[in-house]
Amino acid sequence: MSASQARAGGVSKFIVSMALAVGSLILSGLAGYAATRAWCRNSFDRSLVSLLIDSGHYGEAEQMLRARVLDVPSDARAILLLARALAGMDDVRGCIETLELVNDHSPMKPEALLRQGQAYLQLRDAQHAEFAFRRCVQHSDVDRETARIAWAQLAGLFGAKDRTDDLRIALWSLHEIVDERARIDVQRQLVELSLVRQEPKARAEQLKSFIAGNPHDFEARVALGLAYLESNAIEDGMRIIRECLDSKPLDPNAWRAWLRAVYQEGDLAKLAQELESAPRELAEQSGYWKLRALVAQENGDWDHADECLAKAIVISPGQADLHGQRAIVLSRLKRTTEADQEGQTARQLRDAYAALRVAYEDWLQAKAANSSTESRATIAHRIAQAYQDLGLAREARAWENSTPPARTDHGDR
């Protein structure tokens, strides 16, 4: 064998030995990685992670939890803990993204959606918060307490955006799942929904914060325009609502707000034109027919005004102003008997609302004074009777069947 052949053979043996060594290292590394994964799977200490989070050691907890989630992606509890750790480090966006990792079919999904909605609220993003809370209450595995919190959050959002119909649905949904003491508090909120309006300037400030958190929150922008109208900043309100309508020309909510703005501006000729352009969906709302009746009255078309008001009353029979307006129209049409009936209905409804207001104020005073259960039961009956006179049977039943909390030494405030 020549020297060159010997050297070549040596190099070949060296390459083979190195390849074997590298292969051995790779196999050893893979075995180590598998062992590490198995160790993570078997030795993950959830209580230790919770303790780290509770003591503010979010970084250490995050490392352990990321390893766990990487190893066991279906571990919903670990995902929730990771989201909690990220929230502790003020990484709210990371928290939201992490909570989305919980599988839709997991029993833990409702809790994840609740926390996700609350995280969006931290960012003042009301639109995405509402979406998360809605998914939460609609989930098949949602428990009563989680649903209670989510519905309460939705009620707050609907109240801020002046979405009365949605707010009423949220409050009744709450009423169905809370205990008796909390049920009476929900009934009180329903009374206030009929009697009390939030100060428009305060509502406007809250809506501005929602828009700052999410500039694409269309409903918040429409509600802001309405809040400006209510505070008599008509020019600003009309500008905002017009911008909303230009961006979504067929949106019923924007149209309803725009018609209100034009009416408040006082230009009935312009209102007549806009009513003809409004989408057909508005015909399901009593306010639309009330405005059409006003235009008809302005034009002296009393028959058409009566037709419009009759349709409005079918939709909203408990609105005293509609009956009062129709009484005037019927008088102009010389239909005296019908006019008297509508006038009487309007007076009865106004009296019922006045009785409801007085009874509710008495309820609040009795509660503040820690009055006897019998005294508050009597007031609750008065509230139920007022609701009965208003034709609101569900509200009447709720107050008639409610048992005020027992009297305590310290009150139940």
MODASUL-V152823 format. One record per residue. N is the residue number from 1. SS is DSSP state (A for helix, B for strand, O for the rest). OMEGA is omega as a letter, one per 30 degrees, with the letter a starting at -180 (NA if undefined). BURIAL is I if it has 9 or more other C-alpha atoms within 8 Angstrom, else O. Layout:
n=<N	N>
ss=<SS	SS>
omega=<OMEGA	OMEGA>
burial=<BURIAL	BURIAL>
This chain:
n=<1	2	3	4	5	6	7	8	9	10	11	12	13	14	15	16	17	18	19	20	21	22	23	24	25	26	27	28	29	30	31	32	33	34	35	36	37	38	39	40	41	42	43	44	45	46	47	48	49	50	51	52	53	54	55	56	57	58	59	60	61	62	63	64	65	66	67	68	69	70	71	72	73	74	75	76	77	78	79	80	81	82	83	84	85	86	87	88	89	90	91	92	93	94	95	96	97	98	99	100	101	102	103	104	105	106	107	108	109	110	111	112	113	114	115	116	117	118	119	120	121	122	123	124	125	126	127	128	129	130	131	132	133	134	135	136	137	138	139	140	141	142	143	144	145	146	147	148	149	150	151	152	153	154	155	156	157	158	159	160	161	162	163	164	165	166	167	168	169	170	171	172	173	174	175	176	177	178	179	180	181	182	183	184	185	186	187	188	189	190	191	192	193	194	195	196	197	198	199	200	201	202	203	204	205	206	207	208	209	210	211	212	213	214	215	216	217	218	219	220	221	222	223	224	225	226	227	228	229	230	231	232	233	234	235	236	237	238	239	240	241	242	243	244	245	246	247	248	249	250	251	252	253	254	255	256	257	258	259	260	261	262	263	264	265	266	267	268	269	270	271	272	273	274	275	276	277	278	279	280	281	282	283	284	285	286	287	288	289	290	291	292	293	294	295	296	297	298	299	300	301	302	303	304	305	306	307	308	309	310	311	312	313	314	315	316	317	318	319	320	321	322	323	324	325	326	327	328	329	330	331	332	333	334	335	336	337	338	339	340	341	342	343	344	345	346	347	348	349	350	351	352	353	354	355	356	357	358	359	360	361	362	363	364	365	366	367	368	369	370	371	372	373	374	375	376	377	378	379	380	381	382	383	384	385	386	387	388	389	390	391	392	393	394	395	396	397	398	399	400	401	402	403	404	405	406	407	408	409	410	411	412	413>
ss=<O	O	A	A	A	A	A	A	A	A	A	A	A	A	A	A	A	A	A	A	A	A	A	A	A	A	A	A	A	A	A	A	A	A	A	A	A	A	A	A	A	A	A	O	O	A	A	A	A	A	A	A	A	A	O	O	O	A	A	A	A	A	A	A	A	A	A	A	A	A	A	O	O	O	O	A	A	A	A	A	A	A	A	A	A	A	A	A	O	O	O	A	A	A	A	A	A	A	A	O	O	O	O	O	O	O	O	O	A	A	A	A	A	A	A	A	A	A	A	A	A	A	O	O	O	A	A	A	A	A	A	A	A	A	A	A	A	A	O	O	O	O	O	A	A	A	A	A	A	A	A	A	A	A	A	A	A	A	A	A	O	O	O	A	A	A	A	A	A	A	A	A	A	A	A	A	A	O	O	A	A	A	A	A	A	A	A	A	A	A	A	A	A	A	A	O	O	O	O	A	A	A	A	A	A	A	A	A	A	A	A	A	A	O	O	O	O	A	A	A	A	A	A	A	A	A	A	A	A	A	O	O	O	A	A	A	A	A	A	A	A	A	A	A	A	A	A	O	O	O	O	A	A	A	A	A	A	A	A	A	A	A	A	A	A	O	O	A	A	A	A	A	A	A	A	A	A	O	O	A	A	A	A	A	O	A	A	A	A	A	A	A	A	A	A	A	A	A	O	O	O	A	A	A	A	A	A	A	A	A	A	A	A	A	A	O	O	O	O	A	A	A	A	A	A	A	A	A	A	A	A	A	O	O	O	A	A	A	A	A	A	A	A	A	A	A	A	A	A	A	A	A	A	A	A	A	A	A	A	A	A	A	A	A	A	A	A	A	O	O	O	O	A	A	A	A	A	A	A	A	A	A	A	A	A	A	A	A	A	O	O	O	A	A	A	A	A	A	A	A	A	O	O	O	O	O	O	O	O	O	O	O	O>
omega=<a	a	a	l	l	l	l	l	l	l	a	l	a	l	a	a	l	l	l	a	l	l	l	l	l	l	l	l	l	l	l	l	l	l	l	l	l	l	l	a	a	a	a	a	a	a	l	l	l	l	l	l	a	a	l	l	a	a	l	l	a	a	a	a	l	l	a	a	l	a	a	a	a	a	a	a	l	l	l	l	l	l	l	l	l	l	l	l	l	l	a	l	l	l	a	a	a	a	l	a	l	a	a	a	l	l	l	a	l	l	l	l	l	a	l	l	l	l	l	l	l	l	a	l	a	a	a	l	l	a	a	a	l	l	a	a	a	a	a	a	a	l	a	a	l	l	l	a	a	l	l	l	l	l	l	l	a	l	l	a	l	l	a	a	l	l	l	l	a	a	l	l	l	a	a	a	a	l	a	a	l	a	l	l	l	l	l	l	l	l	a	l	l	a	a	l	l	a	a	a	l	l	l	l	l	l	l	l	l	a	l	l	l	a	a	l	a	a	l	a	l	a	l	l	l	l	l	l	a	l	l	l	a	a	l	l	l	a	a	a	l	l	l	a	l	a	l	a	a	a	a	a	l	l	l	l	a	l	l	a	a	l	a	l	l	a	a	l	l	l	l	l	a	l	l	a	a	l	a	a	a	l	l	a	a	a	l	a	l	l	l	l	l	l	l	l	l	a	l	l	a	l	l	l	l	l	a	a	l	l	l	a	l	a	a	a	a	a	a	a	l	l	l	l	a	l	l	a	a	l	l	l	l	l	a	a	l	l	l	l	l	l	l	l	l	l	l	l	l	l	a	l	l	l	l	a	a	a	l	l	l	l	a	l	l	l	l	a	a	a	a	l	a	l	a	l	l	l	l	l	l	l	l	a	l	l	l	l	l	a	a	a	a	l	l	l	a	a	l	a	a	l	a	l	l	a	l	l	a	a	l	l	NA>
burial=<O	O	O	O	O	I	O	O	O	O	O	O	O	O	O	O	O	O	O	O	O	O	O	O	O	O	O	O	O	O	O	O	O	O	O	O	I	O	I	I	I	O	O	O	O	O	O	O	I	I	O	I	I	O	O	O	I	I	O	O	I	I	O	I	I	I	I	I	I	O	I	O	O	O	O	I	O	I	I	I	I	I	I	I	I	I	I	I	O	O	I	I	O	I	I	I	O	I	I	I	O	I	I	O	O	O	O	I	I	I	I	I	I	I	I	I	I	I	I	I	I	O	O	I	I	I	O	I	I	I	I	I	I	I	I	I	I	O	I	O	O	I	O	O	O	I	I	I	I	I	I	I	I	I	I	O	I	I	I	I	I	O	I	I	O	I	I	I	O	I	I	I	I	I	I	O	O	I	O	O	O	I	I	I	O	I	I	O	I	I	I	I	I	O	O	O	O	O	O	I	I	O	I	I	O	I	I	I	I	I	I	O	I	I	O	O	I	O	O	I	I	I	I	I	I	I	I	I	I	O	I	O	I	I	O	I	I	I	I	I	I	I	O	I	I	O	O	O	O	O	I	I	O	I	I	I	I	I	I	O	I	I	I	O	O	O	O	I	O	O	I	I	O	I	I	O	O	O	I	O	O	I	O	O	I	I	O	I	I	I	I	I	I	I	I	I	I	O	O	O	I	I	O	I	I	I	I	I	I	I	I	I	I	O	I	O	O	O	I	I	O	I	I	I	I	I	I	I	I	I	I	O	O	O	I	O	O	I	I	I	I	I	I	O	I	I	I	I	I	I	O	I	I	O	I	I	I	O	I	I	O	I	I	O	O	I	I	I	O	I	I	O	I	O	I	I	I	O	I	I	I	I	I	I	I	I	I	I	I	I	O	I	O	O	I	I	I	I	I	I	O	I	O	I	O	O	I	O	O	O	I	O	O>
